[in-house]
Amino acid sequence: MASTDVRQYLSQFVPKLHTALREGYGWNDLRADAVAGLTVAIVALPLAMALAIASGTTPEKGLHTAIVAGFLVSALGGSRVQIGGPTAAFIPVVFVVIGKFGFGGLVLCTLLAGLMLIAAGLLRLGTLMKYMPQPVITGFTAGIAVSIFSSQVKDALGLRMDAVPAEFIPRWSAYLEHLATTQPATVALTVLGLAVIVVQRRWRPNWPGFLLALLACTAAALAFGMPVDTIGSRFGELPSALPAFEIPRIPFERTMELLPSSFTIAFLAGVESLLSAVVADGMTGGRHRSNGELVAQGVANVGSALFGGLPATGAIARTATNIRAGARSPVAGMLHALFLLVFMLVLAPLMGHVPLPALAAVLLVVAWNMSEYQHFRHTLSAPWGDRIVLLATFGLTVFFDLTVAIQVGLAIATVVFMYRMAESVEISAGIRAADDELAPDDPRRADEQQRERLPPGVEVYRISGPLFFGAANRLDNLLDTFVAPPKVLILRMGLVPIIDASGVHALGNLARRCARRGIVLVVSGLQAQPNRVLAEMDFGALHAQVRFASDFEHALRLAASLAAHAPGTRGEAQ
């Protein structure tokens, strides 16, 4: 690799922090970033604890994730204003992993996911994320929202029950069995938390609604002595100490079992972080480095795991808050992590009084926002293939497993894409029905005029669209359309942009059938990619009887000469 190519390759991974500092960074920038970082930290404080509890672990794990991963994402990432930390998308998969393999299994999952993200960035796969089918993203996002909502019913209603089942149907069956144990005080605090957030968003959208909900619910619970579960009663006092570098017992012998979950975490982290970066670009007019962002997300997940945290990614809502608060550089995200660390060290004893219904209210709002029901409903009006992808991904996410949902959704989307591409391929002789009126600019009118110029014994067909494995079989019955076989068949391929191995194989089968029937095949107008592929696969050497023409005029002259000297055709050998 030339030195220029090496520099260009390495430039993709230069952190935006380095770029921002190199451009000049003054006190005004620091002041703006400090205000933005503090604002985001206030938003992230209750959310990090709520996400950790919903994931089946203790609230300090969420804070450690937001501190460690949030700092690393901003310091090393390819976006100026990205905020990293735990997000709701991970809740279903993290809950299942902890339930099956313990927290050590989650650490291994997160480490593997981090290494996958680093590898994806180094292999420059970040640019491929933009090709993710939107129905798949919408389907699993809405499915995750339903899963988050269902995970909060126990704490929102105060149901007196043991461990909540991980599966959707058994979970709701357990809820119905214990519905009579609903606690009015818990429901009241949940409603209060939801009301505070709704009113805040309507009348004071710039205020930290999640934090206000926690403060209001905590004050009400203490003032009226309400008998509700709190962070302290369920998890004990939060540790007011720095996150410790610690590796719990990791079940390396179960690595193969954990690989699907690791892939899911890496996939979610990659997609959500790059989506967040795209949203940030739209709000700021900037441009992120997608491959550098993936590497930073990988390093952040490895760091989070080694400090006892959860999987992390770019958080769209917190990133948008960061931008609206006036962030100018990645320093804002780094300060957000430091502010969270200060909050944890100073406020840890007070956080134990926060009632769990308040955190449930926060996550119910997160689930509603995440559902994007309007986008979901809009996608239901899309073509049938997109609807199938959407509903299949959504249903599998809710009722089965997120990993399976993504795999099946992508598989169905691929099949739908291949079907549509195959349907877009047209093989036409340029002949219209008697009652088919053609517009003056219809390309078939030009085809008819060109057919009038065909020499005796010559036929022509035009292929329009990519000749790939989904459409290759369209050539199989081409010769069966002739009542009397021609002496020369011109195959116009000027509108074929690409051809794959299956297309070359189908073209070879057509050439062999033409040879058996004494028909000379003339291929005209090859574009660059089909011409290169046919040459690389030695098509000309394998089918020496095939002739090539640069364009249709050349093909007509060649066909006239071949037809004039060709013997009569014979039936195809059986």
VOGU-3710 file (C-alpha; in Angstrom, 3 decimals, decimal comma):
1> mastdvrqyl> 0,000/0,000/0,000  1,416/3,381/-1,022  2,187/5,948/1,640  -0,633/8,169/0,345  -3,095/5,293/0,677  -1,828/4,566/4,193  -2,323/8,188/5,253  -5,782/8,247/3,704  -6,674/5,010/5,475  -5,391/6,201/8,861
11> sqfvpklhta> -7,144/9,566/8,509  -10,491/7,782/8,941  -9,590/7,004/12,550  -8,335/10,418/13,673  -10,579/11,413/16,612  -12,722/14,482/16,119  -11,274/15,722/19,418  -7,891/16,059/17,725  -9,495/17,889/14,806  -11,391/20,286/17,100
21> lregygwndl> -8,303/21,128/19,189  -6,167/21,609/16,097  -8,666/24,119/14,700  -8,338/26,182/17,888  -10,060/25,840/21,231  -10,594/28,766/23,599  -12,308/29,634/26,862  -15,581/30,432/25,133  -15,594/26,959/23,613  -14,818/25,393/26,983
31> radavagltv> -17,612/27,351/28,661  -20,139/26,288/26,021  -19,022/22,655/26,243  -19,191/22,730/30,052  -22,803/23,964/29,993  -23,736/21,316/27,422  -21,928/18,568/29,353  -23,688/19,492/32,591  -27,068/19,553/30,840  -26,540/16,104/29,337
41> aivalplama> -25,246/14,711/32,641  -28,462/15,813/34,374  -30,478/14,003/31,690  -28,247/10,903/31,757  -28,170/10,470/35,554  -31,671/9,005/36,040  -31,643/7,303/32,648  -28,417/5,380/33,296  -29,746/3,981/36,572  -33,128/3,108/35,057
51> laiasgttpe> -31,574/1,305/32,091  -29,311/-0,739/34,368  -32,198/-1,823/36,605  -34,324/-2,742/33,566  -31,401/-4,803/32,241  -31,429/-6,952/35,375  -28,458/-5,483/37,207  -27,717/-2,770/39,770  -28,014/0,992/39,092  -24,316/1,770/39,576
61> kglhtaivag> -23,539/-0,431/36,536  -25,424/2,034/34,384  -23,569/4,975/35,903  -20,199/3,268/35,403  -21,115/2,634/31,764  -22,101/6,247/31,154  -18,880/7,477/32,815  -16,323/5,126/31,236  -17,890/4,530/27,833  -19,185/8,079/27,571
71> flvsalggsr> -15,697/9,488/28,098  -14,044/7,102/25,617  -16,659/7,600/22,884  -16,192/11,374/22,996  -12,404/11,257/23,335  -11,812/8,763/20,502  -14,928/8,996/18,321  -15,478/10,236/14,797  -18,302/12,636/15,723  -17,906/16,056/17,342
81> vqiggptaaf> -21,012/15,889/19,504  -21,788/12,198/20,009  -22,781/11,169/23,543  -22,151/7,539/24,435  -23,582/5,390/27,182  -26,139/2,673/27,909  -29,282/2,755/25,780  -32,680/1,098/25,821  -31,902/-0,992/22,740  -29,673/-3,283/24,800
91> ipvvfvvigk> -32,205/-4,066/27,525  -33,762/-7,248/26,035  -30,477/-8,913/25,070  -28,627/-7,880/28,257  -31,486/-9,116/30,455  -31,423/-12,526/28,766  -27,619/-12,842/28,874  -27,451/-12,016/32,577  -30,282/-14,443/33,286  -28,565/-17,311/31,438
101> fgfgglvlct> -24,861/-16,674/31,977  -24,604/-14,250/34,885  -22,861/-10,896/34,835  -19,570/-12,575/33,901  -21,247/-13,801/30,721  -22,330/-10,251/29,936  -18,756/-9,013/30,438  -17,509/-11,576/27,921  -20,334/-10,643/25,527  -19,482/-6,964/25,769
111> llaglmliaa> -15,754/-7,620/25,292  -16,434/-9,706/22,186  -18,832/-7,105/20,853  -16,203/-4,415/21,389  -13,608/-6,418/19,457  -16,136/-6,987/16,667  -16,787/-3,252/16,438  -13,068/-2,465/16,339  -12,593/-5,031/13,559  -15,591/-3,644/11,654
121> gllrlgtlmk> -14,137/-0,152/11,813  -10,647/-1,254/10,741  -12,190/-3,192/7,837  -14,072/-0,016/6,864  -17,497/-1,571/7,260  -18,950/1,604/8,739  -20,025/2,822/5,318  -22,064/-0,370/4,829  -24,344/0,446/7,768  -26,225/2,925/5,586
131> ympqpvitgf> -27,497/0,010/3,525  -29,408/-1,448/6,483  -33,067/-1,862/5,380  -35,240/0,683/7,145  -38,104/-1,804/7,806  -35,649/-3,996/9,749  -34,526/-1,031/11,877  -38,102/0,137/12,441  -39,300/-3,382/13,238  -36,709/-4,281/15,842
141> tagiavsifs> -36,779/-0,775/17,347  -40,546/-0,976/17,843  -40,177/-4,526/19,163  -37,572/-3,391/21,686  -39,946/-0,622/22,771  -42,675/-3,191/23,469  -40,182/-5,344/25,390  -39,074/-2,370/27,505  -42,684/-1,465/28,250  -43,502/-5,004/29,333
151> sqvkdalglr> -40,388/-5,151/31,521  -41,587/-2,166/33,574  -45,084/-3,372/34,450  -43,959/-4,940/37,744  -42,283/-1,772/39,068  -44,942/0,523/37,595  -47,781/-1,331/39,371  -45,843/-2,596/42,395  -46,750/-6,228/41,759  -45,672/-8,589/44,544
161> mdavpaefip> -43,934/-11,285/42,555  -40,553/-12,940/42,305  -38,275/-12,846/39,282  -39,948/-11,664/36,081  -39,737/-14,212/33,197  -37,616/-13,119/30,255  -40,023/-14,364/27,553  -42,901/-12,139/26,505  -45,864/-14,491/26,884  -44,761/-16,094/30,209
171> rwsaylehla> -43,997/-12,596/31,503  -47,509/-11,333/30,818  -49,008/-14,542/32,157  -47,144/-13,920/35,416  -48,346/-10,318/35,477  -51,963/-11,413/35,104  -51,562/-13,970/37,873  -50,287/-11,298/40,274  -52,451/-8,407/39,084  -54,407/-8,487/42,348
181> ttqpatvalt> -51,236/-7,482/44,225  -51,128/-4,058/42,550  -50,056/-1,356/45,032  -52,039/1,924/44,822  -49,122/3,976/46,173  -46,823/2,617/43,473  -49,361/3,341/40,737  -49,798/6,873/42,085  -46,062/7,579/41,908  -45,843/6,119/38,401
191> vlglavivvq> -48,683/8,366/37,261  -47,030/11,345/38,978  -43,734/10,668/37,200  -45,453/10,361/33,814  -47,449/13,535/34,436  -44,348/15,541/35,331  -42,561/14,438/32,162  -45,579/15,114/29,925  -46,229/18,561/31,429  -42,526/19,448/31,277
201> rrwrpnwpgf> -42,290/18,521/27,598  -45,350/20,570/26,786  -44,645/23,721/28,822  -40,898/23,699/29,582  -39,240/21,516/26,902  -35,750/22,704/27,837  -36,000/21,525/31,436  -34,661/18,058/32,475  -37,955/16,182/32,666  -36,522/12,830/33,790
211> llallactaa> -34,684/14,406/36,694  -37,739/16,474/37,671  -39,849/13,306/37,665  -37,383/11,585/40,002  -37,285/14,580/42,326  -41,078/14,926/42,417  -41,666/11,227/43,081  -38,921/11,066/45,711  -40,305/14,136/47,491  -43,854/12,735/47,425
221> alafgmpvdt> -42,752/9,321/48,706  -40,794/10,851/51,603  -43,421/13,464/52,466  -46,308/11,009/52,656  -44,320/7,988/53,829  -45,503/5,950/50,875  -44,694/2,206/51,102  -42,883/1,747/47,800  -39,672/0,049/46,708  -36,685/2,344/46,349
231> igsrfgelps> -33,200/1,948/44,937  -31,867/1,595/48,478  -34,455/-0,975/49,630  -33,836/-3,231/46,641  -30,156/-2,729/45,837  -28,677/-1,206/48,965  -26,717/2,022/49,140  -24,965/3,030/45,951  -21,153/2,984/46,199  -19,725/6,496/46,313
241> alpafeipri> -16,360/5,536/44,826  -14,544/5,574/41,523  -15,368/2,748/39,083  -12,904/-0,042/39,803  -11,000/-2,000/37,185  -12,251/-5,487/37,882  -12,767/-8,628/35,840  -15,402/-10,972/37,302  -15,374/-14,672/36,614  -15,816/-14,947/32,840
251> pfertmellp> -17,169/-18,231/31,396  -14,738/-18,504/28,495  -15,784/-22,120/27,989  -19,198/-20,833/26,862  -17,807/-18,413/24,297  -19,497/-20,147/21,355  -22,866/-19,953/23,118  -22,355/-16,244/23,705  -21,279/-15,357/20,156  -24,838/-14,752/18,825
261> ssftiaflag> -25,579/-12,356/21,683  -22,192/-10,670/21,174  -22,996/-10,172/17,512  -26,377/-8,698/18,423  -24,766/-6,244/20,855  -22,150/-5,262/18,263  -24,828/-4,873/15,592  -27,031/-2,713/17,800  -24,088/-0,614/18,971  -22,861/-0,073/15,421
271> vesllsavva> -26,246/0,767/13,923  -27,434/3,020/16,741  -24,139/4,904/17,038  -23,982/5,608/13,309  -27,652/6,577/13,189  -27,008/8,950/16,059  -23,986/10,388/14,245  -26,080/10,924/11,104  -28,752/12,715/13,141  -26,036/14,871/14,708
281> dgmtggrhrs> -24,649/15,733/11,268  -28,113/16,832/10,180  -28,439/19,112/13,221  -24,960/20,635/13,050  -24,062/20,497/9,365  -20,943/18,470/10,202  -19,714/15,163/8,878  -18,707/12,234/11,039  -16,088/9,559/10,350  -18,101/6,349/10,425
291> ngelvaqgva> -15,206/3,888/10,600  -13,470/5,892/13,314  -16,736/6,004/15,241  -17,020/2,197/15,106  -13,487/1,793/16,450  -14,240/4,223/19,277  -17,454/2,384/20,116  -15,488/-0,868/20,234  -12,853/0,586/22,578  -15,626/2,068/24,740
301> nvgsalfggl> -17,372/-1,289/25,094  -14,138/-3,031/26,008  -13,438/-0,316/28,583  -16,962/-0,472/29,974  -16,741/-4,236/30,447  -13,393/-4,010/32,226  -14,859/-1,496/34,688  -17,968/-3,556/35,397  -20,262/-1,697/33,012  -22,859/-2,553/30,388
311> patgaiarta> -22,787/-2,399/26,586  -22,726/1,156/25,273  -23,403/3,032/22,066  -24,201/6,498/20,793  -27,425/7,756/22,363  -29,569/9,700/19,915  -31,654/11,610/22,489  -28,664/12,574/24,645  -26,670/13,568/21,559  -29,533/15,809/20,417
321> tniragarsp> -29,693/17,327/23,919  -25,965/17,968/23,766  -26,334/19,826/20,467  -29,300/21,890/21,616  -27,368/22,826/24,783  -24,643/24,410/22,634  -21,885/21,774/22,479  -19,004/22,732/20,217  -16,600/19,789/20,470  -16,112/16,305/21,959
331> vagmlhalfl> -15,012/18,001/25,166  -18,707/18,365/26,037  -19,158/14,596/26,022  -16,027/14,086/28,100  -17,238/16,660/30,645  -20,641/14,954/30,727  -18,871/11,791/31,909  -16,896/13,719/34,536  -20,028/15,461/35,824  -21,719/12,066/36,177
341> lvfmlvlapl> -18,731/10,849/38,168  -19,042/13,837/40,513  -22,788/13,239/40,898  -22,158/9,610/41,802  -19,461/10,458/44,337  -21,464/13,241/45,992  -25,101/12,157/45,656  -24,810/8,369/46,073  -26,356/8,332/49,595  -29,334/10,412/48,397
351> mghvplpala> -30,000/8,277/45,308  -31,025/5,383/47,514  -34,272/7,237/48,293  -35,390/7,336/44,638  -38,564/5,203/44,277  -38,505/2,542/41,576  -41,889/3,661/40,146  -40,192/6,929/39,166  -37,570/5,022/37,157  -40,348/2,898/35,664
361> avllvvawnm> -42,102/6,081/34,531  -38,875/7,252/32,881  -38,515/3,995/30,961  -42,176/3,962/29,932  -41,585/7,329/28,272  -38,376/6,017/26,707  -40,299/3,041/25,312  -42,978/5,332/23,868  -40,391/7,555/22,209  -38,503/4,543/20,905
371> seyqhfrhtl> -41,580/2,947/19,357  -41,846/5,669/16,697  -45,424/4,528/16,135  -46,018/7,080/13,382  -43,035/5,762/11,427  -44,211/2,197/12,081  -47,711/3,018/10,834  -46,296/4,815/7,794  -44,149/1,789/6,885  -47,289/-0,374/6,949
381> sapwgdrivl> -48,404/1,521/3,829  -45,198/0,542/1,987  -45,089/-2,246/-0,658  -45,944/-5,745/0,555  -42,315/-6,868/0,840  -41,447/-4,054/3,242  -44,541/-4,801/5,323  -43,529/-8,454/5,652  -40,000/-7,466/6,732  -41,375/-4,962/9,252
391> latfgltvff> -43,925/-7,288/10,838  -41,616/-10,325/10,866  -38,798/-8,385/12,556  -41,213/-6,788/15,025  -42,934/-10,077/15,918  -39,713/-12,037/16,332  -38,197/-9,271/18,479  -41,190/-9,299/20,819  -41,993/-12,993/21,004  -38,698/-14,747/20,396
401> dltvaiqvgl> -35,229/-13,250/20,316  -33,608/-10,093/19,029  -30,769/-12,021/17,374  -33,197/-14,219/15,467  -35,298/-11,172/14,565  -32,357/-9,349/12,988  -31,153/-12,424/11,099  -34,594/-13,323/9,767  -35,433/-9,697/8,988  -32,255/-9,260/6,962
411> aiatvvfmyr> -32,829/-12,604/5,208  -36,386/-11,666/4,212  -35,269/-8,187/3,136  -32,578/-9,787/0,956  -35,080/-12,129/-0,687  -37,500/-9,253/-1,291  -34,696/-7,186/-2,802  -33,666/-10,028/-5,100  -37,268/-10,540/-6,187  -37,687/-6,859/-6,989
421> maesveisag> -34,421/-6,738/-8,898  -35,378/-9,854/-10,844  -38,757/-8,337/-11,678  -37,043/-5,169/-12,888  -35,124/-7,136/-15,529  -36,881/-7,017/-18,904  -36,119/-9,162/-21,924  -37,967/-7,683/-24,866  -38,145/-8,252/-28,602  -39,603/-4,775/-29,135
431> iraaddelap> -42,929/-6,118/-30,429  -46,203/-4,638/-29,172  -49,703/-5,942/-29,163  -52,090/-4,667/-31,843  -54,073/-2,574/-29,357  -51,014/-1,270/-27,448  -50,612/2,459/-28,114  -47,067/3,699/-27,573  -46,167/7,201/-26,451  -43,850/9,170/-28,738
441> ddprradeqq> -40,960/8,829/-26,255  -41,586/5,133/-25,416  -38,312/3,204/-26,007  -40,310/0,368/-27,582  -41,114/2,701/-30,529  -37,366/2,959/-31,243  -37,084/-0,831/-30,871  -39,818/-1,303/-33,491  -38,083/1,053/-35,895  -34,832/-0,854/-35,401
451> rerlppgvev> -36,575/-4,194/-35,952  -37,707/-2,931/-39,352  -34,029/-2,754/-40,307  -33,267/-6,377/-39,397  -31,857/-8,435/-42,281  -33,734/-11,649/-43,205  -32,992/-14,505/-40,804  -31,970/-12,186/-37,951  -33,812/-11,701/-34,631  -33,034/-9,317/-31,789
461> yrisgplffg> -33,754/-9,188/-28,059  -32,893/-6,461/-25,569  -32,051/-7,153/-21,884  -32,727/-4,272/-19,491  -31,515/-4,457/-15,899  -28,894/-6,384/-13,898  -28,363/-9,950/-15,082  -27,790/-11,631/-11,709  -28,771/-14,955/-10,154  -32,290/-13,774/-9,368
471> aanrldnlld> -33,016/-13,029/-13,039  -30,641/-15,367/-14,884  -33,317/-18,005/-15,517  -35,194/-15,481/-17,670  -32,849/-16,506/-20,526  -33,705/-20,199/-20,304  -36,763/-20,155/-22,560  -35,689/-17,379/-24,899  -35,215/-19,665/-27,937  -38,604/-21,300/-27,383
481> tfvappkvli> -40,337/-18,038/-28,354  -39,372/-18,466/-32,051  -41,743/-20,220/-34,447  -38,881/-20,637/-36,923  -35,348/-20,409/-35,499  -33,345/-17,481/-36,913  -29,895/-17,741/-38,409  -28,514/-14,993/-36,168  -29,727/-13,813/-32,760  -28,618/-10,365/-31,591
491> lrmglvpiid> -28,653/-9,961/-27,807  -28,551/-6,262/-26,942  -26,952/-5,793/-23,491  -26,305/-2,063/-23,463  -28,790/-1,627/-20,602  -27,247/-4,361/-18,428  -25,175/-2,521/-15,784  -23,902/-5,619/-13,949  -23,657/-9,364/-14,422  -22,685/-12,031/-11,891
501> asgvhalgnl> -21,530/-15,652/-12,171  -25,109/-16,913/-12,493  -25,738/-14,442/-15,288  -22,572/-15,586/-17,092  -23,674/-19,210/-16,651  -27,140/-18,457/-18,090  -25,561/-16,597/-21,001  -23,307/-19,606/-21,597  -26,302/-21,963/-21,610  -27,981/-19,732/-24,191
511> arrcarrgiv> -24,810/-19,756/-26,303  -24,650/-23,570/-26,203  -28,301/-23,918/-27,139  -27,797/-21,503/-30,030  -24,777/-23,521/-31,208  -26,765/-26,782/-31,133  -29,492/-25,211/-33,265  -27,081/-23,600/-35,692  -27,846/-20,075/-34,509  -25,039/-17,526/-34,329
521> lvvsglqaqp> -25,287/-15,448/-31,145  -24,161/-11,819/-31,373  -23,778/-9,910/-28,093  -23,776/-6,139/-28,501  -23,200/-3,035/-26,402  -21,522/-4,558/-23,340  -20,929/-2,080/-20,519  -17,653/-2,007/-18,610  -18,590/-4,328/-15,710  -20,209/-7,113/-17,811
531> nrvlaemdfg> -17,372/-6,883/-20,325  -14,769/-7,246/-17,560  -16,565/-10,149/-15,866  -16,997/-12,059/-19,145  -13,299/-11,575/-19,864  -12,227/-12,667/-16,376  -14,381/-15,811/-16,640  -12,982/-16,641/-20,147  -16,427/-16,498/-21,719  -15,029/-15,777/-25,187
541> alhaqvrfas> -12,622/-18,760/-25,027  -15,330/-21,126/-23,787  -17,849/-20,015/-26,415  -15,792/-19,251/-29,492  -18,901/-19,263/-31,699  -20,276/-16,161/-29,964  -19,632/-12,842/-31,700  -19,333/-9,465/-29,994  -20,306/-6,046/-31,334  -19,593/-2,666/-29,812
551> dfehalrlaa> -23,072/-1,299/-30,584  -26,296/-2,132/-32,399  -25,176/-0,675/-35,747  -22,077/-2,851/-35,654  -24,250/-5,846/-34,669  -26,597/-5,274/-37,631  -23,733/-5,243/-40,131  -22,165/-8,338/-38,555  -25,532/-10,161/-38,462  -26,244/-9,388/-42,113
561> slaahapgtr> -22,895/-10,864/-43,132  -23,335/-13,955/-40,935  -26,926/-14,579/-42,101  -25,951/-14,323/-45,744  -23,330/-17,069/-45,367  -25,073/-19,245/-42,758  -26,498/-22,672/-43,660  -30,112/-23,490/-42,734  -30,846/-24,021/-39,073  -31,662/-27,338/-37,560
571> geaq> -33,708/-28,483/-34,624  -32,123/-28,567/-31,179  -30,510/-31,875/-30,273  -32,276/-33,789/-27,559
//
